Amino acid sequence: MIFYYTLLQSRAHAFLLERRLKIEGIECELTYMPKAILKDLCNMGVKFKEKEFIKAVSAINRAAIPGCRLYKEIMYPDKSEYVEVSLR
């Protein structure tokens, strides 16, 4: 299964984005970010499934939250790989 993680600058931004996505009917959840992608941003973000990708990216762009970054998680039997995805 493939998941997407939205990294944000603050917990307030994470709560705001989660609420906006849920209002638009997008299945998502607040979660702690995997250490592999946790850089200088907040350790909390929003996670959603691949089936929600198109609707979620559209909603994220409309929300216009500064510093927002999106990563795709690809799971293998022995590890996970994270690839940054463009929001535009």
Residue pairs with C-beta under 8 A, 6 or more apart in sequence:
1 49
1 50
1 75
2 49
2 50
2 72
2 73
2 74
2 75
3 47
3 48
3 49
3 50
3 72
3 73
4 47
4 48
4 49
4 50
4 52
4 53
4 56
4 70
4 71
4 72
4 73
4 85
5 31
5 33
5 34
5 37
5 45
5 46
5 47
5 70
5 71
5 73
5 82
6 14
6 17
6 45
6 46
6 47
6 48
6 56
6 60
6 68
6 69
6 70
7 33
7 37
7 38
7 39
7 41
7 42
7 45
7 68
7 69
7 70
7 71
8 14
8 17
8 41
8 42
8 44
8 45
8 46
8 65
8 67
8 68
9 41
9 42
9 65
9 66
9 67
9 68
10 42
11 42
11 44
13 42
13 65
13 67
13 68
14 30
14 42
14 44
14 45
14 46
15 30
16 63
16 65
17 46
17 60
17 63
17 65
17 68
18 28
18 29
18 30
18 46
20 59
20 63
21 28
21 46
21 48
21 56
21 59
21 60
22 28
24 55
24 59
25 55
26 48
26 52
26 55
26 56
26 59
27 48
27 49
27 52
28 46
28 47
28 48
28 52
28 56
29 46
29 47
29 48
30 44
30 45
30 46
30 47
31 44
31 45
31 46
31 47
32 43
32 44
32 45
33 41
33 42
33 43
33 44
33 45
34 73
34 80
34 82
36 80
36 82
37 71
37 82
41 67
41 69
48 56
57 70
57 87
60 68
60 70
60 87
61 87
61 88
68 87
69 84
69 87
70 84
70 85
70 86
70 87
71 82
71 83
71 84
71 85
72 82
72 83
72 84
72 85
73 80
73 81
73 82
74 80
74 81
74 82
74 83
